Amino acid sequence: MISKKAEFLISAVNKDQYPDMGLPEIAFAGKSNVGKSSMINALLNRRNLARVSSEPGKTQTLNFYNINDEFNFVDLPGYGYAKVSKAEQAKWADMIETFLHGRKELKEVILLVDMRHEPGKNDLMMYDWIRSFGFTGYIIATKTDKLSRSQQIKSMDVIKKTMQVKDTGLIYPFSSTSKQGLEEVWDLFNSIINLQK
């Protein structure tokens, strides 16, 4: 997949602000600091298209990005950051639920987990939630460059068991730094939205 054009569209907090383009969309969910923005930048070969922050809980809106005028990426607010108030967390949950429930352009929601750590309670809840909306249950395991190959194999097994993923083929190892998994992830996205290479 060659990204000829990639642009930030809008940060939305309610459905009246969603882009009305009729294009297929792929959304990314994951806890704060899991690397959603870094992944988007790496996939599109752009440094700062998606704003990367070292401060967890920074993404508080649904951020839409258009690629080649063919489809959109949607970066969902990160979850599980303790310093965010319960009221704020509830607001984010409502925002995400509204999007997942009523967005006809949404083709898939992909969960990102940090490969260095066993998935936590919030990851399990989000994964169950995604599947309850009828999505496939793809997982991208980020930050693979921090682990050796043998550690990656063990981590994939832990993710599969903890998340109760039936098929290891649903889990994609990825590194924004080394670009490991870049082609495989693009192949997945192309298959989701039926793009011609």
The 8 nearest C-alpha neighbors of each residue, nearest first, counted from 0:
[[1, 196, 2, 185, 189, 186, 182, 195],
 [2, 0, 3, 43, 196, 67, 4, 44],
 [1, 3, 4, 43, 0, 67, 5, 66],
 [4, 2, 67, 1, 5, 66, 43, 0],
 [3, 5, 67, 2, 66, 6, 68, 65],
 [6, 4, 66, 65, 67, 2, 3, 64],
 [5, 7, 65, 64, 8, 4, 66, 48],
 [6, 8, 64, 63, 9, 65, 48, 5],
 [9, 7, 64, 63, 6, 65, 10, 62],
 [10, 8, 63, 62, 11, 7, 64, 18],
 [9, 11, 62, 61, 60, 63, 12, 8],
 [10, 12, 61, 16, 60, 13, 9, 17],
 [11, 13, 60, 61, 94, 10, 16, 14],
 [14, 12, 15, 11, 16, 94, 17, 97],
 [13, 15, 17, 16, 12, 98, 11, 97],
 [14, 16, 13, 17, 11, 18, 12, 19],
 [15, 17, 14, 11, 13, 18, 12, 9],
 [16, 18, 14, 15, 11, 19, 13, 9],
 [19, 17, 20, 16, 9, 8, 63, 21],
 [18, 20, 21, 17, 22, 16, 15, 104],
 [21, 19, 22, 18, 23, 104, 17, 70],
 [20, 22, 19, 104, 23, 18, 103, 70],
 [21, 23, 70, 20, 104, 69, 24, 71],
 [24, 22, 104, 70, 105, 106, 71, 192],
 [25, 23, 105, 71, 106, 104, 72, 70],
 [24, 26, 107, 72, 106, 108, 105, 73],
 [27, 25, 73, 108, 72, 74, 109, 107],
 [26, 28, 109, 74, 108, 75, 110, 73],
 [29, 27, 110, 75, 111, 109, 26, 77],
 [30, 28, 111, 77, 110, 33, 112, 78],
 [29, 31, 78, 77, 79, 33, 32, 122],
 [30, 32, 77, 55, 56, 78, 33, 80],
 [31, 33, 55, 34, 30, 53, 77, 56],
 [32, 34, 31, 113, 30, 35, 112, 29],
 [33, 35, 37, 32, 36, 38, 141, 111],
 [36, 34, 38, 37, 33, 39, 27, 74],
 [35, 37, 49, 39, 38, 51, 34, 50],
 [38, 36, 34, 40, 35, 39, 175, 41],
 [37, 39, 41, 35, 175, 36, 40, 34],
 [38, 40, 36, 42, 41, 37, 43, 35],
 [39, 41, 45, 37, 43, 38, 42, 46],
 [42, 40, 44, 38, 175, 43, 39, 37],
 [43, 41, 39, 40, 44, 38, 181, 185],
 [42, 44, 40, 45, 41, 2, 39, 5],
 [45, 43, 41, 42, 40, 46, 2, 39],
 [46, 44, 40, 43, 47, 48, 41, 42],
 [47, 45, 40, 48, 44, 41, 49, 37],
 [46, 48, 49, 50, 45, 40, 51, 37],
 [47, 49, 45, 40, 46, 50, 7, 6],
 [50, 48, 36, 47, 40, 51, 39, 37],
 [51, 49, 47, 48, 36, 52, 37, 58],
 [50, 52, 36, 49, 37, 53, 47, 34],
 [53, 51, 54, 50, 57, 55, 32, 36],
 [52, 54, 55, 51, 32, 57, 56, 31],
 [53, 55, 52, 57, 56, 32, 31, 51],
 [56, 54, 31, 32, 57, 53, 80, 52],
 [55, 57, 31, 58, 80, 77, 54, 59],
 [56, 58, 55, 59, 54, 52, 31, 77],
 [59, 57, 76, 56, 60, 77, 75, 61],
 [60, 58, 76, 57, 56, 61, 91, 77],
 [59, 61, 12, 11, 10, 76, 58, 62],
 [60, 62, 75, 11, 10, 74, 12, 76],
 [61, 63, 10, 74, 73, 9, 60, 11],
 [62, 64, 73, 8, 9, 72, 7, 10],
 [65, 63, 7, 72, 8, 71, 6, 73],
 [66, 64, 71, 6, 5, 70, 68, 7],
 [65, 67, 5, 68, 70, 4, 71, 69],
 [66, 68, 4, 69, 3, 5, 2, 65],
 [67, 69, 66, 65, 70, 4, 71, 22],
 [70, 68, 67, 66, 22, 71, 65, 23],
 [71, 69, 23, 22, 66, 24, 65, 68],
 [72, 70, 65, 24, 64, 66, 23, 73],
 [71, 73, 64, 25, 24, 26, 63, 65],
 [72, 74, 26, 63, 62, 25, 75, 27],
 [73, 75, 62, 27, 61, 26, 63, 72],
 [74, 76, 61, 28, 27, 73, 77, 62],
 [77, 75, 58, 59, 60, 61, 78, 74],
 [78, 76, 31, 30, 29, 56, 58, 75],
 [79, 77, 30, 31, 80, 76, 29, 56],
 [78, 80, 30, 81, 121, 31, 77, 56],
 [79, 81, 82, 78, 83, 56, 31, 55],
 [80, 82, 83, 79, 84, 85, 56, 78],
 [83, 81, 80, 84, 56, 79, 55, 85],
 [82, 84, 81, 80, 87, 88, 85, 56],
 [83, 85, 87, 86, 88, 82, 81, 89],
 [84, 86, 88, 87, 89, 83, 90, 81],
 [85, 87, 89, 84, 88, 90, 83, 91],
 [88, 86, 90, 84, 89, 85, 91, 83],
 [87, 89, 85, 91, 90, 86, 92, 84],
 [90, 88, 92, 86, 87, 91, 85, 93],
 [89, 91, 87, 93, 88, 92, 94, 86],
 [90, 92, 94, 88, 89, 93, 95, 87],
 [91, 93, 89, 95, 94, 90, 96, 88],
 [94, 92, 96, 90, 91, 95, 97, 89],
 [95, 93, 91, 97, 92, 96, 90, 98],
 [94, 96, 98, 92, 97, 93, 99, 91],
 [97, 95, 93, 99, 98, 94, 100, 92],
 [98, 96, 100, 94, 95, 99, 93, 101],
 [97, 99, 95, 96, 100, 102, 101, 94],
 [100, 98, 96, 97, 101, 102, 95, 132],
 [101, 99, 97, 98, 96, 102, 132, 95],
 [100, 102, 98, 99, 97, 103, 96, 105],
 [101, 103, 104, 105, 98, 99, 100, 97],
 [102, 104, 105, 101, 106, 100, 23, 21],
 [105, 103, 23, 102, 24, 106, 22, 21],
 [106, 104, 24, 103, 102, 107, 23, 25],
 [105, 107, 24, 25, 104, 23, 191, 192],
 [108, 106, 25, 134, 105, 109, 26, 24],
 [109, 107, 26, 27, 25, 134, 110, 129],
 [108, 110, 27, 137, 138, 28, 26, 107],
 [109, 111, 28, 138, 29, 27, 139, 137],
 [112, 110, 139, 29, 138, 140, 28, 109],
 [111, 113, 140, 114, 141, 33, 29, 139],
 [114, 112, 141, 115, 33, 140, 116, 142],
 [113, 115, 140, 141, 116, 112, 142, 154],
 [116, 114, 113, 117, 154, 146, 142, 145],
 [117, 115, 114, 113, 118, 154, 112, 119],
 [116, 118, 119, 158, 157, 115, 114, 161],
 [119, 117, 122, 116, 158, 112, 161, 120],
 [120, 118, 122, 121, 117, 123, 116, 161],
 [119, 121, 123, 122, 124, 118, 125, 79],
 [122, 120, 124, 123, 119, 125, 79, 78],
 [121, 123, 125, 119, 120, 124, 118, 126],
 [124, 122, 126, 120, 121, 125, 162, 127],
 [123, 125, 121, 127, 122, 126, 128, 120],
 [126, 124, 128, 122, 123, 127, 121, 129],
 [125, 127, 123, 129, 128, 124, 122, 130],
 [128, 126, 130, 124, 125, 129, 131, 123],
 [127, 129, 125, 131, 126, 130, 124, 132],
 [130, 128, 126, 132, 131, 127, 134, 125],
 [129, 131, 134, 133, 127, 132, 128, 136],
 [130, 132, 128, 133, 129, 127, 134, 126],
 [133, 131, 130, 129, 134, 128, 100, 99],
 [134, 132, 130, 131, 135, 129, 136, 107],
 [133, 135, 130, 132, 136, 107, 129, 108],
 [136, 134, 137, 130, 133, 107, 108, 129],
 [137, 135, 134, 130, 138, 109, 129, 126],
 [136, 138, 169, 109, 135, 170, 110, 139],
 [139, 137, 170, 110, 111, 109, 169, 171],
 [138, 140, 171, 111, 170, 172, 141, 110],
 [141, 139, 172, 112, 114, 113, 173, 111],
 [140, 142, 173, 113, 114, 174, 143, 139],
 [143, 141, 174, 144, 145, 114, 113, 173],
 [142, 144, 174, 145, 146, 141, 173, 114],
 [143, 145, 142, 146, 174, 177, 176, 147],
 [144, 146, 143, 142, 147, 115, 114, 174],
 [147, 145, 144, 143, 150, 151, 148, 115],
 [146, 148, 150, 149, 151, 145, 144, 143],
 [147, 149, 151, 150, 152, 146, 143, 153],
 [148, 150, 152, 151, 147, 153, 146, 154],
 [151, 149, 147, 153, 148, 152, 146, 154],
 [150, 152, 154, 148, 149, 153, 146, 155],
 [153, 151, 149, 155, 150, 154, 148, 156],
 [154, 152, 150, 156, 151, 155, 157, 149],
 [153, 155, 151, 157, 156, 152, 150, 158],
 [156, 154, 158, 152, 157, 153, 151, 159],
 [155, 157, 159, 153, 154, 158, 160, 152],
 [158, 156, 154, 160, 155, 159, 161, 153],
 [157, 159, 155, 161, 156, 160, 162, 154],
 [160, 158, 164, 156, 157, 162, 163, 161],
 [159, 161, 163, 157, 158, 162, 156, 164],
 [160, 162, 158, 163, 159, 157, 118, 117],
 [161, 163, 164, 159, 160, 158, 123, 118],
 [164, 162, 160, 161, 159, 165, 158, 166],
 [165, 163, 159, 162, 166, 160, 167, 169],
 [164, 166, 163, 167, 159, 169, 160, 168],
 [165, 167, 168, 164, 169, 159, 170, 163],
 [168, 166, 169, 170, 159, 165, 164, 155],
 [169, 167, 166, 170, 171, 137, 165, 164],
 [168, 170, 137, 167, 166, 138, 171, 136],
 [171, 169, 138, 168, 167, 139, 137, 172],
 [170, 172, 139, 140, 138, 173, 169, 180],
 [173, 171, 140, 180, 139, 141, 143, 170],
 [174, 172, 180, 141, 179, 140, 143, 171],
 [173, 175, 142, 178, 179, 143, 176, 177],
 [174, 176, 178, 38, 41, 177, 37, 173],
 [175, 177, 174, 178, 144, 41, 142, 179],
 [176, 178, 179, 174, 175, 144, 143, 173],
 [179, 177, 174, 175, 181, 176, 180, 173],
 [180, 178, 174, 173, 177, 181, 172, 175],
 [179, 181, 173, 183, 182, 172, 184, 178],
 [180, 182, 184, 178, 183, 179, 185, 42],
 [183, 181, 185, 184, 180, 186, 0, 179],
 [182, 184, 186, 180, 185, 181, 187, 171],
 [185, 183, 187, 181, 186, 182, 180, 188],
 [184, 186, 188, 182, 187, 183, 189, 181],
 [187, 185, 183, 189, 184, 188, 182, 190],
 [186, 188, 184, 190, 185, 189, 191, 183],
 [189, 187, 191, 185, 190, 186, 192, 184],
 [188, 190, 194, 186, 193, 192, 191, 187],
 [189, 191, 193, 187, 188, 192, 186, 194],
 [192, 190, 188, 189, 193, 187, 106, 107],
 [191, 193, 189, 190, 194, 188, 23, 106],
 [194, 192, 190, 189, 191, 195, 188, 196],
 [195, 193, 189, 192, 196, 190, 191, 188],
 [194, 196, 193, 189, 190, 0, 192, 186],
 [195, 0, 194, 189, 1, 186, 193, 185]]
